[in-house]
Amino acid sequence: MPEASTRAKAIFIQTVKLMERGQETGLLRGDMPATWLASTFCGLAETAWELTLEGHMGARQAPNFINAILLHGARAR
């Protein structure tokens, strides 16, 4: 499915650009490559999707899950 692969690459490139903008504004850490942050984001999105499909998370919880883990990690407050 070359079309799906091409589309996935385009989405990843846009995600990298989003992470770069976050780094430029100081919202996201600058000591990690933007590609690493984008890969992390994509992995979290896939995990949230799988957890939702399996019934471990509601669809409305997924965005907050991704945001919390991406921006704050798994550390205790």
C-alpha positions in Angstrom: 0.0 0.0 0.0 2.4 2.7 -1.2 -0.3 5.4 -0.9 -0.7 4.7 2.8 3.1 4.8 3.3 3.3 8.1 1.5 0.5 9.6 3.6 2.1 8.4 6.8 5.4 10.0 5.9 3.7 13.3 5.1 1.9 13.2 8.5 5.2 12.5 10.2 6.9 15.4 8.5 4.1 17.7 9.6 4.4 16.4 13.1 8.1 17.1 13.1 7.4 20.7 12.0 4.9 21.1 14.8 7.5 19.9 17.3 10.0 22.3 15.9 7.6 25.2 16.4 7.0 24.0 19.9 10.7 24.0 20.5 11.2 27.5 19.0 8.5 28.9 21.3 9.9 27.3 24.3 6.9 25.1 25.0 8.8 21.9 24.2 12.3 21.0 25.3 15.0 21.9 23.0 17.6 19.3 24.1 15.9 16.5 22.1 15.7 16.3 18.4 12.3 17.2 16.9 12.1 13.9 15.2 12.4 12.1 18.6 9.6 14.2 20.0 7.5 13.5 16.9 8.1 9.8 17.2 7.1 9.9 20.8 3.9 11.8 20.0 3.0 9.3 17.3 3.7 6.4 19.6 1.5 7.9 22.3 -1.3 8.5 19.8 -1.1 4.8 18.6 -1.1 3.6 22.2 -4.1 5.8 23.0 -5.9 4.5 20.0 -5.3 0.9 21.0 -6.3 1.5 24.6 -9.5 3.1 23.3 -10.3 0.1 21.0 -9.6 -2.3 23.8 -11.9 -0.4 26.2 -9.2 0.6 28.6 -9.7 4.3 27.9 -12.6 6.4 26.7 -12.2 8.3 23.4 -12.5 11.6 25.3 -9.6 10.6 27.6 -7.2 10.0 24.8 -6.2 13.7 24.0 -5.5 14.4 27.7 -3.5 11.2 28.0 -1.3 12.1 25.1 -0.8 15.7 26.4 0.0 14.6 29.9 2.5 12.0 29.0 4.1 14.0 26.3 4.5 17.2 28.3 4.9 15.8 31.8 6.1 12.2 31.5 5.1 9.4 33.9 6.6 11.2 37.0 4.5 11.7 40.1 3.6 15.3 40.8 
